[in-house]
Amino acid sequence: MIDENAGLGWALIGCGGAGRSHALGAVETNGVGVRAFYDTDPERAAFFATEFGTRTAGLDEIFADPAIDIVSIATPHDTHARLALDAFAAGKHVYLEKPMAMTTAECVQIAEAQRSSGKQLMLNFSFRFSGAVREAKRRLGPPIASHAQCMQARSDLTAWRWDPVSGGGPLWDVGIHAADLLCWFHGAAPVEVSATGGQKSHPAELAGTDILDTVAATFRFADGSVSTFLISDADFNGFASKWLFEIYGSGESAVLYEHAKTVAFGVPGDKTSVETLSPPSADRFPFLLDAIKNGGESYAPASSGIVATAVVEAIIASVKSGQTQTLELPPGLAD
């Protein structure tokens, strides 16, 4: 049974796979007390409530309950903006699944609502919490060149993630992670995005032409550094794994693999010297609690969500137009 008197009260909206990850993180974090679960499917919410020893509640109850300080939102992508805006209006801190929203304009609305509320927002860009990624970020300077790829096994096209409205397909579901991580390593958003692709692994099988299942993109940053990004569900090779990142700087280089759980560091000019590490991942909720306690931006703040969404929008626009896109960011996010 959860101690309902412990720490900051927390509630979950969205009791699916991502929501379970949020719930486990909340339960394992000192200073967080689990209060309630909500899902559009009452049976799923009831299952979580039974498992974690608390209650179900309606959205209005969660937002009105003064004992709930933090709301996790782990719902289909097209609901993120509405729910986050409601949570901030109710005076809650928000832990929000990726993507922040499916348009830059909605992301900006969320950021403005957060700022007005004085509450915290942390996004679940999960690779930022990988021990291997964090070590690579610590040791490497700004990259000269980088690469990210996500090659998935053939997907279940009935899943909501493939719905053009609620999910948007793999770019919004998993590609958003690569957009965030590349920009995080480079320390900025790209100034230009060029991409090509289409419906290559599911020709004539998807709901409309808006969803892209295979894309190759290039990013150019203001300092002249570059990135490439490849995503498809044409299947993956076990040697490279589903996710593969390469970061090349003026000093060390890093290759992240095994779902970014392992990093191999190399030294320029020495092809035989490789240091391989698999540091443990960092717990996520303590980052949010630290921001709530001490102020400042969270570990994955609103600005990162705006940039990642703008990059995905630019990729899609480039594929559809055949033209390189100049990234347009709200004032204050260009640097």
N, C-alpha and C positions, 0 to 999 in steps of 0.2 A: 504494500500500500504506500502511495506517495504521501509525504508529509506536506499537507496543504498550507502549513504555516512557514514553510522554508523559503526564504529569499524572495526574489522578484517573481510574481505570478506570470505564467506562460500558458498560451493556448495555441492550438494548431488548427488551421483552416486548410483542409485537403488531406485526406487520410489514404493516400496512395503510397507508392514506393518511395518517392522523395520525402513525403510526410513522415514515413517511418524513420528515415535517417534523422530528420529533425527531432522526432520524439526521443529517439535513443540518445541523441546529443543532449537534449534538455534533461533527461532523467539522470545522466551521468555527470552533470555539472553542478558543483556546489554553488549555492546561491540562486538556484532556479527551482521554483515550485510548480509542478504541472497542475493546471486548473481545469482545462476543458478541451474537448475535441468537437470539430464540426466537419461534416462532409455532405455533399448533395445527396449521397447515399446514406441514409440513417444507419443502415446495418454496418457499414464500414466504420462509421464514427463510434458506434456502440462496441464494436470489436476492439478498437483502440482503447476506448474508455475502460473496458474490462481488463485488457492486458496491462494497462499502465495505472490502474487503480484510481480512476477519477470519474468524471461525468461527461455526458454530451451536453451541448448547448447550441442554441441558434446563433446566427451571426449577430443579431441585435443584442442578445444577452452578452456575448463575448465583448462587443464594443462598449456596452454600458457598464460592465462589471469593473468596479474600482480595484478589485483584487487582481485583475489581469493587467500586467505592465507591458508584456511583450507578446506580440502576435507573430507566429510563423505562417507564411502564405506559401503553400505548395500545391497549387491548383493549375489547370490548363493556362497556357500562356496568355490567352486573350482576356483573362479575368484579373491579371495581376494589377493593372492600373486602377481599376475600380476598387478592388479590395484594399490596396495600399492607401489610396486616397481616403477611404472610409476609416481605416485604422488610424491614420494621422489625425483626421478630424476628431476622432474619439480620444486622442491623447495617448496613443500606444506607440511604443518602440516596435520596429518591424524588422524581421528577418525574412527576406524575400528570395524565393527561388529565381534562378535565371530562366529566361531573359528578364531583365527588369520590366520591360514591356516590348511590344512588337513595333512601336514607332518611336522615333526620337522625340516627337512632340509629347507623347504620353510619358516618356521618361522624364522630360523636363517638368511636366506637371507634378509628377511624384516628388522630384527633387524640391520643387517650390513648396509643396505641401509639407515635406519634412522640415524644411527651413522655417516655415511659419509655425510649425508645431513645437519646435525646439526639441524634438525627439530624435532618436538614432535610427539609421537604416544600415543594415548590412546585407549584401547580396551573397548568394551561395555560389560564387565562382570557385568550385571545389578544388581546382588544381592549385590555387593559391595556398591551400592548406597542406599540400603534399610536402613531406619532409625533403624529398629529393628536389622538388622545385624551389623550395625555400632556400636550400643550400646553394643551388645554382644561382639564384637571385643574389644571395649574399656574396658569393665569391667572384662573380663575373661583373665586369663593367658593362656599359651600354654596348649592345651588339653592333657589329658591322653588318652581319647577315644572319637571318634566322629562317627556320622552316617549321611548319606544323602540318601534321596530317592525321586525319581520322578516317580509317578504312573499316567499315562495319560489315558484319554478316548481313545477308538479305533480311529485310525487316518485315514485320507483320503490318501490312498496309491498312488493317482495320483499326489499329491503335489511334487514339486521338491525336497523337503527335504528328500524324500524317494528314490530319484534316487541315485544309488551307486556312480556316478561320481560327480554330482553337489551338492548333499546334504549329502549323507553318512548315513542317518538314524538318529534315536533319540540320539545316543551317541554323534554325532557331533552337532546336533541341540540344544539339551538341556542338555545332560550329561556333556558337556564341562563346564557348569556353576557349577555343583557339583565338578568336578575336580579342578576348580579354587578355589572355596570357601573352600573346605577342606584343600587344601595346604596353602591358605591364613591364615586360623585359626591356622594351625600347624606351620606356619612360614617357611616352607620348602617343597620341593618335597619328595614324598616317595622314599625309597631306593628299595623297593620290591612291586610288584603288582601281585595279583593272582585273577583270575576271571573265572567264568563259566557262561554258558548261550547259547543262540542261537536264532532261529526263533520259538518262542513258541506261541505267540499270532497271528502270521500270517503264519502258516505252508504252504509252497508251494505257497504263494501268492506274495512273494517279487521278485524283479528283481535280481536274482542271490543269492549266499550264502554269499556275503560280508557284508550284512546288518544284524545287530543283533537287535532284538526287545525286548529281555529280558536278563538282565545281573545282576549277583550279584558279587561284587568285594570286596577284602580286600586290604588295604594299610598298610605297615609297614614303619615307619619313623626312621631316624637314632637315635633319642633319645629314641626309644622303644615304643613310642605312636602308636596307631593304629586307623584306620578308616574302616568303612564298607560303601558300596554304592550299592543301589538297584534301577534299572530302568526297566520299562516295560510300554507298553500301553495296558495292560490287563484290564484297567479301574482303577479308584481311588475311595477311600472311602471318603465321604464328611467330616467325623470327622477329619481325618488326613490332608486332602486337597491334592492337586496335589504334592506339595513340602513339605517335612518335614526334618528338620535338628536338630540333637541333639549334643550338645557340653558339654563334662564333663571334668572339670579341678580338681585341688586340692582344689579349693575354691568353688565358685559358679558353677552352671550348667545352661545351657540355652537350651530351646526347641523353635525352630523357625517354625511357621506354618502360615496358611492363605497366601500362596505364599510368605513366609518370611516377611510378613508385621507386624506380631505380634511375640513378644518374651515373654516367661515365664521363669523367673529366679527362681532357687531353691537353697536352702542352704543345704549342706550335713548334714545328721542326723536329719533334720526337715522336715518330710513329709507333714506337714500342711502349711508350709510357702512358698507361691508362689507369686511372683510379676509379673504382666502382663502389658506390655507396647506395644504401637503401635506408635512409633515416626514417624514423617513425613520423607519421603524419601528426599535425597539430590538431588538438581539439578545437572546434569552431566556436562554440558558445562563449568561451572565455574572452574571445576577441570582442564580441558584442558587449559583454558585461563590462569590459575595460573601457570601452567607448562611452557607455552609459555613466559609469562612475567618474571618469576623468575628462570627458568631453573630447572635442576634436573629431576628425573623421574616423569612421570605422575602418577596419582592415580592407574591406571591399565596399567602398562608398558609392553614393549616387553617381558621382562623376564617372566612375568606371563603367557603370551600367549604361549611361548615356553614350559613352564612346563605343562600347561593344555593339550596342544596337545600331548606332550610326554606321559602323563598319559593315555589319551584315546588310543593312539597307543599301549601302553603296555597292556591295558585291552583287546583290540581286539586280540593282539598276544597271550595273555594267554588263552583266550577262544578257539582260533583256535588250539593252540598247546597242551593245557592241562597242561602247565608248568608255574610255577611262573617266572615272568619276573624281572630281575634286571634293574632298570631304568637307561638308559644311557642318560646323559645330556651333552650339550656342556660345555667346560671349563668355569668356573666362575659362573655356575648356580647350582652347587651341594649343596651349603650351603643355 
